[in-house]
Amino acid sequence: MRNQFLSAAVSVLLPLLFSPAVLSAPSSTGGQGIALTVGLGTDPSDGACGTDTDLQVTQGDQVNFCYVVTNNAAVALTYHSLADDVVGPILTDVPVTIAPGASYQYNRIVTAMASQAPMSTWTAYDVRPDYEFSTNASNPDTIFADGFDANAVQYAFVDISGSGTNLQLNDDDYTVTGIGFPFTFYGHTADQITVSNNGGMLFDQGTGLDGRLDYLSPANRVLPDRMIGPAILPYWEDLQQDYLDGIGNVFVETLGTAPNRRFVIEWFNLPVNVVGGGDTVTFEAILFEGSNNILFQYADTDCSNSLCDGGASATIGLNSDATHATQYSFDQASVSDGMAILFQPTNPLTYSATQQVTVDVGAPLISVDPTSFDKTLAAGASTTDTLTIANNGNRDLTWNIGSVNPRAHFPPTPRFALPVGDPTQTRIGPRPRASTAGKLLHPQGTLGVPAYAAELLTSELVSMDASAPATLTDVASLNGLTLLAGDFKGEDFSTLYAIDFLSFNLYKVDTATGAVTLVYLAVPPPGAQAEAWNGMGWDQTTNTMYAVTSAGRTPTSYLSTIDPDTAETTFVAPITGVGDPVHGAVIIDIAVRADGLMFGVEIVTDTLVAIDKTTGEAQTLGSIGFDANFAEGLDFDDTTNTLYFAAVDNSTGAAEMYTLDTDTGAGTLISPISPDPTGTQYSALGIARLTGICSYPTNVPWLSYSSTRGSTAPGDTTPITVTFDATDLTQGNYSADICVNNNDLSNRRLPVPVTLTVQ
C-alpha cells in the first residue's frame, strides 16, 4: 500500500503545489452529501479545468485531472481525501474548509504513458479523523480531552499466550495477519495488519507486497513519523526475541462474535534491548469491532533497568502520517503494571462521491526504408534517392526497437575486490563540515561536459565542466537543503530532480536560477529500508527514474523507482550479490547507461558493480582504486558513454572527479573538484548532454532534402527525396547520418547511416 504512505505527505503540501481554490458558489442547497465531477484536459496551466470524461491523448502528453467537489451538506466540510483504483490514495486529510453550497477545485497533472479508466473517490469530513485517549491511572503529564473520565478506563488484561496464534517472530521480524473484521484507523479501513516484534503494528500494509515492507525499525522515534505511515504503537522499542528460544513471543487472536469482536495482539515476555540489558516486558493492544476503539494494556513494564522501566525507552501512541499523530509518550517512563490506555476515534461526519473517467493513450511507431544508403558518384556529379518514413502506430503507442538484456554488462564469471579502506568506517551522507575557500568562476556555456551538482557542506547548486572540475560556477544557494540523490529527467536539463537527506522531500531545482520547488515527500516504499536516499538515475530506454536507499546495522541497499512528478515510489528489490558479507553493502549512487544498463558504486568494498534493474541482482566489476566515503555523485555523459564519479577520497579528504571503466571498475583521476577540495563535497551529479550520434547533428553540405519537416498520419508513409551532391567534393570516402527526430518516445532520434564514395 505504498500510495497510502505517499498520500500522507501530499496532504500538507497541497495548497503550495497546486494552488487549488474554493470556488464561488450559490448558497447551501440544504441537501446532504457531496457531488464530485472529474474533468480531463490537456491544458496544464493553473486553474484550467477540462470537461471531457473520455480523452484521447498521445503518449507523453500532460493530462490535467480536474476534480471539483461540491458540498451539498448543511455543515462545513473541513478535511478531505482522494483516491482512485489505479494509483490508490492521492490525498489524505487535506485541511480545506468548504462551506455549505460551495465547491472546491483540485488539479493533478499526469504524464500519460498508458491508457487507464480510474474510478475516483472523494471523501469529505466535518472534522479530521482523529483519536482522544484516556487512562485508568492518574498521570500529571497527560492532558485528557473533554468528555473523558480518566477513571472510566478499566484494566482487564486478556492473556492469549496459551490460546492465540504464535506468530513465531524473530528479532526485528514482522508478518502480515488478518484482523478478523474490517477495522477503521484514521479514516481508512482494512481487515489485515502488519505485526512487528518491536512492539507495534503497521496498518494495512500487506496487500500485494509479497510479504515485504518497510519494517518497524528497532530505533523508536518521536511521533509523527514520516517513515512508518499509519501505525499502532503500544511499546515501540527494540525487543529482542528468537522464537526458538521459547522465552516468549507475539500472539494474536480474534475473540467474540460479530458485531462485537475483538482482535488481541499480545507481546509476551519479550526482553528489551538497552545498554546493560533489560528484563522481559508483557503488554497488548486490542482492536474493537464497530467502535474502532484501541486499548493498550500493560501487564509487566519492569525491565529491571532504569533505562527502560515503565517504557522509558519506548514510543507509545498512534501515527497517522508524516504530519499527524496521537502520541502518548516518547522515551518517558509513562506506563506501569496494571495500566490501560484507551484511544477512541472522533467519528467525524463523513460523505463520499465517485466518478470514473477514461484516458485513451496511443503512440506513433516510426520506421524508415531504407535503413541506410551507400552511394558511389563521380566527382562533380549528384544523384537522388527516396527515404520513406512510415507511421505504423495509432498515435502514441510505445514501440521499442529492441530490448537490452539487463545483465548484459555482468562479467562472465564473478569478480571480487578487497576494500581499499576500512569497511567499518563507511558512512552515508555528508562528510564532517570544514571551512571552505572562495570558488573560482568559469563562463557559462563554455563547458566541455556540462554538469550540475549539489555542494553539501554549504548547500549550493554548482555547475562545472565534469572533464575539468577544478573551477566551478556557484549558481545559487539551496537554502540549507542537503541534496544527496539527484538526476535529470530525460533530456530536460533545465530541472534537476533531487532528494533532501534530512527531510526525504523530493525537489525540482532550476539549473539556471537555483530556484527550488517542492514536489512531495519521497517515502521509501514498503520493502525498501532507508537511512537515506543515496542516489538516482534516469533510464531513457524505459522513461523511468530509479533510486537507491541503504539502511541497517549491516547495511543492505534497496532499488526502487520514483515518479519525479509526484514522488510516488515503487519497490523493485534489494540489491544482492555485492558488498562485504560482514559489513554489508552500500550502493552510494547509481547511473543508467544510454543502452539501459545500470551501474552503481558500492563504498564498503569500493567497487563498481553491475546491477540488474529488474531483479536487484548485482555483480562486482572491479575496484575503483581508492577509499570512497560519504555521499557521492555518479552519472553518464550520454554522448560518449563516459561514466563520471564525483567522490570523496577518505584517505586524503579531498573531493575529486574520476572516470570509471565500466568493464573493470578502475577509476582514473581527472582532478580535484573546486579550488578547495578538502572543504567541499558534491552529490546529486547530473550531466547535461544528450544521447547518441544524432544528439548534436551538424550541417552536411553534400546532403539535402525535399522536405525538412512534416506530419505523417497513422498507417501512412511520407516519401522524402534525398539529394547526394558531389559537386564540391574531391575523390575519397565520406560518411554522415541522416537524423530523423520524431515524437515516437521509443526512438526519438533515428539515425540513417550514409556512405558516399567519390571517384
C-alpha positions in Angstrom: 0.0 0.0 0.0 2.8 2.4 -0.9 0.3 5.0 -2.1 -1.1 5.4 1.4 2.4 6.5 2.6 2.6 8.9 -0.3 -0.8 10.4 0.2 0.0 11.3 3.8 2.8 13.5 2.6 0.7 15.1 -0.1 -2.0 16.3 2.3 0.1 19.1 3.9 1.8 20.2 0.6 -1.3 20.6 -1.5 -2.0 24.3 -1.1 1.6 25.1 -2.1 1.9 22.9 -5.0 -1.4 23.1 -6.9 -3.0 26.4 -5.8 -6.5 24.9 -5.6 -9.2 27.2 -4.7 -12.6 27.3 -3.1 -14.9 28.4 -5.9 -17.6 30.9 -5.8 -20.9 29.1 -5.5 -24.6 29.6 -4.6 -25.8 29.3 -1.0 -26.4 26.0 0.6 -28.8 23.7 -1.2 -29.7 22.2 2.1 -29.1 18.7 0.7 -26.9 16.0 2.1 -23.6 14.7 1.0 -21.2 15.9 -1.7 -21.0 15.8 -5.5 -17.9 15.1 -7.4 -17.1 16.0 -11.0 -13.8 14.8 -12.7 -12.9 16.5 -15.9 -10.0 15.8 -18.3 -8.0 18.2 -20.4 -4.5 18.8 -21.8 -4.1 22.4 -20.6 -1.8 22.2 -17.6 -2.0 25.9 -16.6 -3.1 27.0 -13.2 -6.9 26.9 -12.8 -7.6 25.0 -16.1 -10.4 22.5 -15.8 -11.3 20.4 -18.8 -14.8 18.9 -19.3 -14.0 15.6 -21.1 -14.6 12.3 -19.3 -13.2 10.3 -22.2 -10.0 11.8 -23.6 -7.7 10.6 -26.4 -4.1 11.8 -26.0 -0.6 11.0 -27.3 1.9 9.2 -25.1 3.9 11.7 -23.2 1.2 14.4 -23.2 0.4 16.1 -19.9 -3.2 15.3 -18.8 -4.9 17.6 -16.3 -7.2 15.7 -14.0 -9.6 18.4 -12.6 -11.6 17.4 -9.5 -14.5 19.6 -8.4 -16.3 18.7 -5.2 -19.4 20.5 -4.2 -20.7 20.5 -0.6 -24.4 19.7 -0.6 -24.4 19.2 3.2 -25.8 21.6 5.7 -22.4 21.8 7.6 -18.9 22.9 6.5 -16.6 20.1 5.5 -13.0 20.8 6.6 -10.9 17.7 5.8 -10.7 15.8 2.5 -9.2 12.6 1.0 -9.0 11.5 -2.6 -8.1 8.1 -4.1 -8.7 6.1 -7.2 -8.5 2.4 -8.1 -5.4 2.9 -10.3 -2.8 4.8 -8.1 -4.5 4.4 -4.8 -4.7 7.2 -2.2 -3.8 10.6 -3.8 -4.7 13.0 -0.9 -5.2 12.2 2.7 -6.9 14.5 5.2 -6.3 17.8 3.4 -7.3 20.7 5.6 -9.6 22.8 3.4 -12.9 24.3 4.5 -15.8 24.1 2.0 -18.8 25.9 3.2 -22.3 24.5 2.5 -23.1 25.0 -1.1 -19.5 25.9 -2.1 -17.2 24.0 -4.4 -13.5 23.2 -4.4 -11.2 22.5 -7.3 -8.1 20.3 -7.2 -5.9 19.7 -10.2 -3.5 16.8 -10.7 -1.1 16.8 -13.7 -0.1 13.3 -15.0 2.2 12.3 -17.8 0.2 10.0 -20.0 2.1 6.8 -20.6 -0.7 4.1 -20.7 -4.4 4.0 -21.1 -6.4 3.9 -17.9 -10.0 4.3 -16.6 -9.7 5.3 -12.9 -12.7 5.3 -10.6 -12.0 8.3 -8.3 -13.5 8.6 -4.8 -13.6 11.9 -2.9 -14.2 11.7 0.9 -15.0 14.7 3.0 -15.2 15.1 6.8 -16.6 17.8 9.1 -13.6 17.3 11.4 -10.3 15.4 10.9 -10.4 11.7 11.7 -8.5 11.6 15.0 -8.2 10.0 18.4 -8.6 11.0 22.0 -7.1 9.0 24.8 -7.8 8.3 28.5 -6.2 6.0 31.1 -7.1 4.1 34.2 -4.2 5.8 36.1 -3.6 9.4 37.1 -0.7 10.9 35.1 0.1 14.5 35.7 1.8 14.7 32.2 -1.4 13.6 30.4 -4.0 16.1 29.4 -7.4 14.4 29.0 -9.7 15.5 26.2 -13.2 16.9 27.0 -15.8 14.2 27.7 -13.4 11.6 29.1 -13.3 10.4 32.6 -9.8 9.1 33.4 -11.2 6.7 35.9 -13.7 5.1 33.4 -11.0 3.0 31.6 -10.7 -0.4 33.2 -7.7 -2.6 33.1 -8.6 -6.2 32.3 -5.6 -7.9 30.6 -6.5 -10.6 28.1 -3.8 -13.3 28.2 -3.8 -15.2 24.9 -0.3 -16.6 25.2 -1.9 -20.1 25.7 -4.7 -19.8 23.2 -3.6 -17.4 20.5 -1.6 -18.0 17.3 2.1 -17.7 17.9 3.5 -15.6 15.1 7.0 -17.0 15.7 8.8 -13.7 15.1 12.5 -13.4 15.3 14.4 -10.3 16.2 13.2 -7.3 14.2 10.8 -9.6 12.4 7.3 -8.9 11.2 4.4 -10.6 9.5 1.0 -9.7 7.9 -2.0 -11.2 9.7 -5.8 -10.9 9.3 -7.8 -8.9 11.9 -10.9 -11.0 11.5 -13.2 -8.0 10.7 -13.0 -4.6 9.0 -11.3 -2.0 11.2 -11.1 1.7 10.5 -8.0 3.6 11.6 -7.6 7.4 10.9 -10.4 7.2 8.4 -9.0 4.2 6.4 -10.5 0.7 6.6 -8.7 -2.6 6.3 -9.0 -6.2 7.5 -5.3 -7.0 8.0 -2.4 -5.6 9.8 1.4 -6.0 10.0 2.6 -7.1 13.4 6.2 -6.3 14.3 8.3 -7.9 17.0 9.4 -4.4 18.0 6.2 -3.5 19.9 3.9 -2.1 17.2 1.8 -2.7 14.1 1.7 -1.1 10.6 -1.8 -0.6 9.4 -3.0 -2.1 6.1 0.5 -2.7 4.6 0.4 -6.2 3.4 -1.6 -6.2 0.2 0.4 -7.1 -2.9 3.8 -6.7 -1.2 4.7 -10.4 -1.3 5.5 -10.3 2.4 8.0 -7.4 2.1 7.6 -3.9 3.5 9.3 -1.2 5.5 9.5 -2.9 8.8 9.2 -1.2 12.2 12.8 -0.4 13.0 14.4 -1.2 16.3 15.2 2.5 16.7 12.0 4.2 18.0 11.3 7.8 17.1 9.1 10.6 18.1 5.6 10.9 16.5 4.5 11.9 14.0 7.0 9.9 12.0 7.4 10.2 8.2 8.8 6.7 7.7 6.3 4.2 9.2 3.0 5.6 7.9 -0.2 4.6 9.7 0.9 2.6 12.8 -0.4 1.4 16.2 2.4 1.5 18.8 1.7 0.2 22.3 5.5 -0.1 23.0 7.8 0.7 20.1 11.2 -0.4 21.2 14.0 -2.8 20.2 12.5 -6.0 21.7 14.9 -8.9 21.1 13.5 -12.4 20.6 14.1 -15.6 18.9 11.0 -17.7 19.0 13.1 -20.9 19.1 14.4 -19.8 22.5 10.9 -20.4 23.8 11.1 -17.4 26.2 8.2 -15.5 24.8 6.7 -14.3 21.5 3.9 -12.4 19.9 0.5 -13.9 19.8 -2.7 -12.9 18.0 -6.3 -14.0 18.4 -9.8 -12.8 17.3 -12.3 -13.1 20.2 -16.1 -12.8 20.4 -18.8 -12.8 17.8 -20.0 -10.2 15.3 -20.7 -7.4 15.6 -18.7 -7.2 18.9 -15.4 -9.0 18.1 -12.0 -8.1 19.5 -8.6 -8.6 17.9 -5.9 -9.1 20.5 -2.2 -8.8 19.9 0.0 -9.7 22.9 3.7 -9.2 23.1 4.5 -11.8 25.8 7.7 -12.0 27.8 10.0 -10.1 25.4 13.4 -8.8 26.5 14.2 -5.1 26.0 17.5 -4.3 24.3 19.1 -1.4 26.2 22.6 -0.6 27.5 23.2 -3.1 30.3 20.4 -5.4 29.2 16.8 -5.4 30.0 14.4 -7.9 31.5 11.3 -9.0 29.7 8.1 -7.0 29.3 4.5 -8.1 28.5 1.8 -5.8 27.0 -1.0 -6.0 24.5 -3.2 -4.0 22.1 -6.9 -4.7 21.5 -8.8 -3.5 18.4 -12.6 -3.4 18.9 -15.1 -4.1 16.1 -17.7 -1.4 15.4 -16.4 1.3 17.8 -12.9 1.1 16.3 -11.5 1.7 19.8 -7.9 0.8 20.5 -6.9 -0.4 24.0 -3.3 -0.7 25.2 -2.8 -2.8 28.4 0.5 -3.4 30.3 0.9 -6.5 32.4 4.7 -6.1 33.1 6.7 -3.0 32.4 9.5 -3.6 34.9 12.6 -4.4 32.8 15.0 -4.3 35.7 16.9 -1.3 34.2 16.0 2.4 34.7 16.8 3.0 31.1 13.7 1.0 30.1 11.5 0.7 33.2 7.9 1.9 32.6 8.5 2.5 28.8 11.4 4.9 29.4 13.0 3.9 26.1 9.7 3.4 24.1 7.4 5.3 21.8 3.7 4.9 22.8 0.8 6.2 20.6 -0.8 6.2 17.2 0.8 7.5 14.0 -1.3 8.7 11.0 1.2 10.2 8.6 4.2 12.5 8.4 2.4 15.4 10.0 -0.2 14.0 12.3 -0.2 11.5 15.2 -1.7 10.9 18.7 1.4 10.4 20.8 1.1 9.3 24.5 4.8 9.4 25.3 8.3 9.2 23.9 11.2 7.9 25.9 9.4 8.5 29.1 8.5 6.2 32.0 4.8 6.8 31.4 3.3 3.3 31.9 3.2 0.9 34.8 2.0 -2.6 35.6 -1.8 -2.8 35.5 -2.2 0.3 33.4 -4.6 0.7 30.4 -4.7 3.4 27.7 -7.9 3.7 25.6 -7.8 5.5 22.3 -11.3 6.5 20.9 -11.8 7.8 17.4 -13.6 11.1 17.0 -16.0 9.6 14.4 -16.4 12.6 12.0 -19.4 13.2 9.8 -18.3 11.6 6.5 -19.5 11.9 2.9 -18.2 10.3 -0.3 -18.7 10.6 -4.0 -17.2 8.8 -7.0 -16.8 9.3 -10.7 -15.0 7.3 -13.5 -13.1 8.8 -16.4 -11.1 7.3 -19.3 -7.8 8.3 -20.7 -7.0 6.6 -24.1 -3.3 6.8 -24.8 -1.9 6.0 -28.2 1.5 6.3 -29.9 3.1 6.7 -33.3 5.6 4.0 -34.4 8.3 5.1 -36.8 10.2 3.0 -39.4 12.3 4.0 -42.3 13.1 2.5 -45.7 15.9 2.0 -46.5 17.7 1.9 -43.1 21.0 3.1 -44.8 22.4 4.5 -48.0 25.6 3.5 -49.8 26.3 5.7 -52.9 29.1 6.0 -55.4 29.4 9.1 -57.6 31.9 10.7 -60.0 33.4 13.9 -58.8 31.1 16.8 -59.6 28.0 14.6 -60.1 24.9 14.2 -58.0 22.0 11.8 -57.6 18.8 11.3 -55.6 17.0 8.6 -53.8 13.9 8.3 -51.6 13.8 7.9 -47.9 10.3 6.7 -46.9 9.1 7.4 -43.3 6.3 5.2 -42.2 4.0 5.6 -39.2 2.9 2.1 -38.1 1.2 3.3 -34.8 -2.2 4.6 -33.8 -1.0 7.9 -32.3 1.3 7.3 -29.4 1.6 3.6 -28.8 5.1 2.9 -27.4 7.3 0.9 -29.8 10.6 -0.4 -28.6 13.0 -1.1 -31.4 14.9 -3.6 -29.4 15.3 -4.9 -25.8 18.5 -4.9 -23.8 19.4 -7.8 -21.5 19.6 -6.1 -18.1 22.5 -8.4 -17.2 24.4 -7.8 -20.4 27.1 -5.8 -18.6 27.7 -8.6 -16.0 31.2 -10.2 -16.2 31.0 -13.8 -17.5 32.5 -15.0 -14.2 32.1 -13.4 -10.7 34.8 -10.9 -9.7 35.8 -9.9 -6.2 37.8 -7.0 -4.8 39.2 -6.2 -1.4 38.2 -3.0 0.3 40.7 -0.2 -0.2 39.9 1.4 3.2 38.4 0.3 6.5 34.9 -1.0 5.7 33.8 -0.3 9.3 34.3 3.5 8.6 31.7 3.5 5.8 29.3 6.5 6.2 26.2 7.6 4.3 25.5 11.3 3.9 27.6 14.5 4.2 31.1 14.4 5.4 32.0 16.5 8.6 31.9 20.2 7.8 35.0 22.2 7.2 35.7 25.8 6.2 35.6 26.5 2.5 37.6 28.9 0.4 36.0 31.0 -2.3 35.3 29.2 -5.6 36.6 30.3 -9.0 34.1 31.0 -11.7 34.1 30.0 -15.3 31.9 31.4 -18.0 28.6 29.7 -18.5 28.1 28.0 -21.9 31.8 27.1 -22.5 31.7 23.7 -20.7 33.1 20.6 -22.4 31.0 18.2 -20.4 28.4 20.5 -18.7 27.3 19.1 -15.3 25.5 20.2 -12.2 25.8 19.1 -8.6 24.8 19.9 -5.0 27.5 21.2 -2.8 26.6 19.5 0.5 28.6 21.5 3.1 27.4 24.9 2.1 24.1 24.0 0.4 24.7 25.4 -3.0 23.9 24.4 -6.6 27.1 24.5 -8.7 27.8 23.9 -12.4 31.1 22.6 -13.8 32.8 21.0 -16.7 33.0 17.4 -15.5 36.1 16.9 -17.6 37.8 19.9 -15.9 36.1 20.4 -12.5 38.8 22.4 -10.7 36.8 25.6 -11.4 33.1 25.9 -10.6 30.2 28.3 -11.0 28.0 28.9 -7.9 24.5 29.0 -9.4 22.6 29.8 -6.2 22.0 28.8 -2.6 19.9 25.8 -1.9 18.7 27.3 1.3 20.0 24.7 3.7 19.0 21.6 1.7 21.3 18.7 1.6 20.6 17.0 -1.7 22.2 13.5 -1.9 20.3 11.8 -4.7 19.6 13.5 -8.0 19.5 13.4 -11.8 17.9 14.9 -14.8 14.6 13.5 -16.3 15.0 12.7 -19.9 16.6 15.5 -22.0 15.3 18.4 -20.0 18.4 19.8 -18.4 16.6 22.9 -17.0 15.4 20.9 -14.0 17.5 18.7 -11.7 15.4 16.4 -9.5 16.9 15.7 -6.1 16.0 14.4 -2.7 17.0 16.1 0.6 19.0 13.9 3.0 17.2 15.1 6.2 13.6 15.5 5.1 13.3 12.9 2.3 11.5 15.6 0.3 11.8 15.5 -3.5 12.6 18.9 -5.1 12.9 20.3 -8.6 15.9 22.6 -8.9 16.0 25.1 -11.7 19.6 24.9 -13.1 19.5 28.4 -14.4 18.5 30.2 -11.2 18.8 27.6 -8.4 15.1 28.1 -7.5 13.8 25.1 -5.6 10.2 23.7 -5.9 8.9 21.1 -3.6 7.3 18.1 -5.3 6.3 15.8 -2.4 7.8 13.7 0.4 9.5 10.7 -1.1 8.6 8.0 1.3 10.6 4.8 0.7 8.2 2.2 -0.4 7.4 -0.9 1.7 10.3 -3.2 1.3 13.0 -0.5 0.9 14.5 0.4 4.2 16.2 3.8 4.2 18.7 5.6 6.2 18.9 7.9 3.2 18.1 8.2 -0.5 21.7 7.7 -1.7 21.3 8.1 -5.5 19.1 8.5 -8.5 19.5 7.5 -12.2 17.2 8.1 -15.2 16.7 5.2 -17.6 15.9 6.7 -21.0 15.0 3.3 -22.5 12.0 2.9 -20.3 11.4 6.6 -19.2 11.9 5.5 -15.6 13.7 7.2 -12.7 15.4 4.7 -10.4 16.6 5.4 -6.9 18.6 3.6 -4.3 18.5 3.6 -0.5 20.6 1.9 2.2 19.9 1.0 5.8 20.6 -1.5 8.6 23.2 -2.2 11.2 24.8 -4.5 8.5 23.7 -2.3 5.6 21.6 -3.5 2.7 20.8 -1.4 -0.4 17.4 -1.3 -2.0 16.4 -0.4 -5.5 13.1 1.5 -6.2 11.6 3.6 -8.8 10.3 7.1 -8.2 7.9 9.3 -10.2 9.7 12.6 -10.5 6.4 14.4 -10.9 4.6 13.0 -7.9 7.3 11.4 -5.7 5.4 8.2 -5.8 7.8 5.3 -5.1 7.6 1.6 -6.1 9.9 -1.1 -4.6 11.9 -3.1 -7.1 14.2 -5.4 -5.0 17.1 -5.4 -2.5 20.4 -5.2 -4.3 22.2 -8.5 -3.7 25.4 -10.3 -4.6 27.9 -7.5 -3.8 29.5 -5.9 -0.8 31.2 -7.4 2.2 29.5 -10.4 4.0 30.4 -9.0 7.4 30.0 -5.2 6.9 27.2 -5.2 4.3 26.8 -3.2 1.1 26.1 0.5 0.5 25.3 1.4 -3.1 26.1 5.1 -2.8 24.8 6.1 -6.2 23.5 4.6 -9.5 23.7 5.6 -13.1 22.0 4.1 -16.2 23.8 4.0 -19.5 22.1 5.0 -22.7 21.5 1.4 -23.6 19.5 0.9 -20.3 22.2 -0.9 -18.3 22.5 0.1 -14.7 25.8 0.6 -12.7 26.5 1.5 -9.1 29.3 2.3 -6.8 29.5 0.2 -3.6 31.5 2.1 -0.9 32.0 -0.7 1.7 34.3 -2.6 -0.8 35.0 0.5 -3.0 33.9 -1.2 -6.2 31.9 -0.5 -9.4 29.1 -3.0 -9.7 26.7 -4.0 -12.5 23.0 -4.1 -11.4 20.1 -5.9 -12.9 17.5 -3.2 -12.7 14.6 -5.7 -12.9 15.7 -8.0 -10.0 18.3 -6.1 -8.0 20.9 -8.8 -8.6 24.4 -7.3 -8.9 28.0 -8.4 -9.7 31.3 -6.7 -8.9 33.1 -5.4 -11.9 36.2 -4.3 -10.1 37.9 -1.9 -7.6 37.6 1.8 -8.2 41.2 2.0 -6.7 40.6 4.4 -3.8 38.7 4.6 -0.5 35.4 6.4 -1.3 33.3 7.5 1.6 30.2 9.7 2.5 27.8 10.9 -0.2 29.0 10.7 -3.9 27.7 11.6 -7.4 27.6 9.2 -10.4 26.3 9.9 -13.9 27.0 9.1 -17.5 27.9 11.5 -20.2 25.4 10.0 -22.7 27.1 11.5 -25.7 30.2 9.5 -25.1 29.0 6.8 -22.6 31.7 8.0 -20.2 30.9 7.3 -16.5 31.9 10.2 -14.2 32.2 9.9 -10.4 32.3 12.9 -8.0 33.8 11.3 -4.9 35.5 12.0 -1.6 38.8 10.1 -1.1 38.6 9.1 2.5 42.4 8.8 2.8 43.0 12.5 1.8 39.6 14.1 2.5 39.6 15.6 -1.0 36.7 15.9 -3.3 37.8 14.6 -6.7 36.3 13.8 -10.1 37.0 10.4 -11.6 36.0 8.4 -14.7 35.2 4.8 -14.1 35.9 2.0 -16.5 32.6 0.1 -17.0 34.4 -3.1 -17.8 36.9 -3.2 -15.0 35.7 -0.6 -12.5 39.1 1.1 -12.4 38.9 4.8 -11.6 41.0 7.4 -13.4 41.5 10.7 -11.6 40.6 13.8 -13.6 41.4 16.4 -10.9 40.3 17.7 -7.5 36.9 19.4 -7.6 36.9 23.2 -6.8 39.8 25.2 -5.5 39.1 23.9 -2.0 38.7 20.1 -2.4 39.2 19.2 1.2 36.4 21.6 2.3 33.7 20.6 -0.1 31.6 17.7 -1.2 29.4 17.1 -4.2 26.5 14.8 -4.8 23.3 14.7 -7.0 25.6 14.8 -10.0 23.7 15.4 -13.3 25.5 15.6 -16.7 23.6 17.8 -19.2 24.5 16.2 -22.5 22.2 14.4 -25.0 22.4 10.8 -26.2 23.8 9.2 -29.3 25.1 10.1 -32.7 22.1 12.3 -33.6 22.1 14.3 -30.4 24.1 17.2 -32.0 23.5 17.0 -35.7 25.7 19.2 -37.9 25.2 20.6 -41.4 26.4 18.2 -44.2 26.7 20.3 -47.4 26.5 17.3 -49.7 23.1 16.2 -48.3 19.8 18.0 -48.9 16.2 17.1 -48.6 12.9 17.9 -50.5 11.3 18.5 -47.1 12.8 19.0 -43.7 9.6 18.7 -41.6 6.1 17.3 -41.9 3.4 15.1 -40.4 2.5 11.5 -41.2 -0.9 10.1 -40.2 -1.2 6.7 -38.6 -0.8 4.0 -41.3 0.6 6.4 -43.9 4.0 7.0 -45.4 5.9 10.1 -46.4 8.5 10.0 -49.2 11.4 12.4 -48.9 13.8 13.0 -51.8 17.4 12.9 -50.6 20.0 14.6 -52.8 23.6 13.4 -52.7 25.7 16.1 -54.3 29.5 15.6 -55.0 29.8 18.9 -56.9 32.3 20.4 -54.3 33.8 17.1 -53.2 37.2 15.6 -54.1 37.8 11.9 -54.5 37.5 9.9 -51.3 35.1 8.3 -48.9 32.5 10.4 -46.9 30.1 9.4 -44.2 27.3 11.0 -42.3 24.0 10.2 -40.6 20.5 11.4 -41.6 18.9 12.1 -38.2 15.1 11.7 -38.2 13.9 13.4 -35.0 10.3 12.4 -34.1 7.8 12.0 -31.3 8.0 8.2 -31.1 9.2 8.2 -27.5 10.9 4.8 -28.0 13.0 6.1 -31.0 13.1 9.8 -30.9 16.3 10.3 -32.9 16.6 7.7 -35.6 19.9 7.7 -37.5 20.1 6.6 -41.1 23.8 6.0 -41.9 25.1 7.3 -45.3 28.3 6.3 -47.1 29.4 8.2 -50.2 32.3 7.2 -52.3 33.5 9.9 -54.8 35.6 8.5 -57.6 
